[in-house]
Amino acid sequence: MNLMRRDNPAIPEDYYLNNFISGLSPYIQRHLECLKPKDMQSAIWYARRVEKASLAQQQKLYTPQVRTQVIFDQPKQPIVPTVAPPPTNRNAIIEQAKLNQVCYKCREPWVPGHRQVCKVSQKA
């Protein structure tokens, strides 16, 4: 800019300002056109502020990863009631419930993800 001024002193200040703005990215150009800077120094200041704001905004963008839902086909086995007396210790109760494919807390049929719908489990 200084060399251009030295060789061509008749060029107006608006020429330099318009050339500076046209050399910026389109996103920053649109914002500077709205702000209408009066001189080159304010145009540079505005451009830096808009650039910092756009970088901060780009970092905040959240792009969720697409997860595919996997559905497991459970073999359908009839639930056979046991004739044995109910077990008394906790591990035996859990093992018996696993064999019958039922929840050991609510005695409803168990499927993956049952914890979220179990009526007896504690929810925070």
Backbone torsions as a table, in degrees:
resi	resn	phi	psi	omega
1	MET	NA	-40.9	179.3
2	ASN	-65.5	-39.0	178.0
3	LEU	-65.5	-39.7	178.1
4	MET	-64.5	-40.3	179.0
5	ARG	-65.8	-37.9	-179.6
6	ARG	-66.3	-43.1	-177.5
7	ASP	-81.5	-30.6	-177.3
8	ASN	-132.5	80.5	-175.7
9	PRO	-69.9	-12.2	-176.4
10	ALA	-85.3	-7.0	-178.9
11	ILE	-70.0	128.2	-178.4
12	PRO	-73.0	162.2	-178.8
13	GLU	-63.8	-32.5	-179.7
14	ASP	-60.6	-32.2	179.3
15	TYR	-60.5	-47.3	-179.8
16	TYR	-65.5	-40.6	-179.9
17	LEU	-63.4	-45.4	179.6
18	ASN	-66.0	-38.8	177.2
19	ASN	-65.4	-39.2	178.0
20	PHE	-62.9	-47.0	-178.7
21	ILE	-65.6	-37.9	-179.4
22	SER	-68.8	-20.1	179.1
23	GLY	-85.4	-5.3	-179.2
24	LEU	-87.1	170.3	178.4
25	SER	-68.7	153.3	-176.5
26	PRO	-58.4	-34.5	179.5
27	TYR	-62.3	-46.2	-178.8
28	ILE	-72.2	-35.8	177.7
29	GLN	-57.3	-46.8	-178.3
30	ARG	-61.6	-39.7	-179.8
31	HIS	-69.7	-39.4	179.6
32	LEU	-67.6	-34.9	178.1
33	GLU	-64.0	-34.8	177.5
34	CYS	-70.6	-35.3	-177.2
35	LEU	-79.0	-22.4	178.6
36	LYS	49.7	69.6	179.5
37	PRO	-67.3	143.0	-177.5
38	LYS	-81.6	-35.4	-177.9
39	ASP	-137.6	176.3	-175.6
40	MET	-65.2	-38.8	-178.0
41	GLN	-63.9	-44.2	178.7
42	SER	-69.4	-32.6	177.3
43	ALA	-64.8	-42.0	178.8
44	ILE	-65.3	-42.8	-179.7
45	TRP	-62.4	-47.2	178.5
46	TYR	-61.4	-42.1	-178.4
47	ALA	-62.3	-41.3	178.9
48	ARG	-65.9	-40.9	179.2
49	ARG	-64.6	-42.8	-179.9
50	VAL	-66.4	-38.7	179.7
51	GLU	-64.6	-43.6	177.9
52	LYS	-62.3	-41.1	-179.9
53	ALA	-66.3	-38.6	-179.0
54	SER	-70.6	-35.6	177.7
55	LEU	-66.8	-41.5	179.2
56	ALA	-65.2	-37.7	-179.8
57	GLN	-70.2	-36.7	179.5
58	GLN	-66.7	-34.0	179.9
59	GLN	-71.4	-26.4	-178.2
60	LYS	-81.3	-16.4	-177.5
61	LEU	-61.6	132.8	-177.9
62	TYR	-110.1	122.2	176.3
63	THR	-114.0	106.0	-178.1
64	PRO	-69.2	144.8	176.8
65	GLN	-82.3	136.7	-178.8
66	VAL	-78.8	123.9	179.4
67	ARG	-105.5	135.6	177.3
68	THR	-90.8	137.1	-178.9
69	GLN	-86.9	126.9	179.8
70	VAL	-101.4	124.0	179.4
71	ILE	-109.9	121.6	-179.9
72	PHE	-93.2	131.9	175.6
73	ASP	-85.5	113.6	179.8
74	GLN	-85.3	133.0	176.9
75	PRO	-66.7	132.9	-178.6
76	LYS	-82.6	108.8	177.1
77	GLN	-117.4	133.5	179.7
78	PRO	-65.8	141.2	178.5
79	ILE	-82.7	113.9	-177.7
80	VAL	-97.0	120.6	178.6
81	PRO	-66.1	138.4	-179.8
82	THR	-86.5	145.6	-179.2
83	VAL	-96.8	-15.7	-177.3
84	ALA	-67.0	154.3	177.5
85	PRO	-64.6	148.0	-178.0
86	PRO	-62.3	136.2	179.2
87	PRO	-67.6	155.4	-174.7
88	THR	-102.3	-32.5	-178.9
89	ASN	-89.2	158.0	-171.6
90	ARG	-63.1	-45.2	-179.6
91	ASN	-60.8	-39.2	179.2
92	ALA	-67.7	-36.6	177.7
93	ILE	-64.1	-43.8	-179.9
94	ILE	-64.4	-44.0	179.2
95	GLU	-62.2	-41.8	178.9
96	GLN	-64.0	-39.7	178.7
97	ALA	-66.6	-37.9	177.2
98	LYS	-63.3	-41.3	179.1
99	LEU	-62.7	-38.1	-179.0
100	ASN	-88.5	-1.9	-178.3
101	GLN	54.9	49.9	175.2
102	VAL	-129.0	158.6	176.6
103	CYS	-73.4	132.6	-177.0
104	TYR	-75.7	-12.0	179.1
105	LYS	-90.6	-48.1	-173.6
106	CYS	-111.1	-4.9	178.0
107	ARG	62.9	21.6	174.2
108	GLU	-93.3	160.0	179.6
109	PRO	-56.0	136.5	-176.7
110	TRP	-98.3	135.6	174.0
111	VAL	-137.4	160.7	177.1
112	PRO	-57.6	134.0	-177.6
113	GLY	89.0	8.9	-178.2
114	HIS	-64.2	-26.7	-177.9
115	ARG	-57.6	-32.8	-177.8
116	GLN	-73.5	-23.3	-177.7
117	VAL	-112.9	0.1	-178.0
118	CYS	-65.1	131.8	-175.9
119	LYS	-75.9	-24.9	-173.7
120	VAL	-96.0	-23.8	-176.1
121	SER	-66.1	147.6	-178.8
122	GLN	-76.8	134.3	178.5
123	LYS	-116.2	134.0	-178.9
124	ALA	-77.3	NA	NA
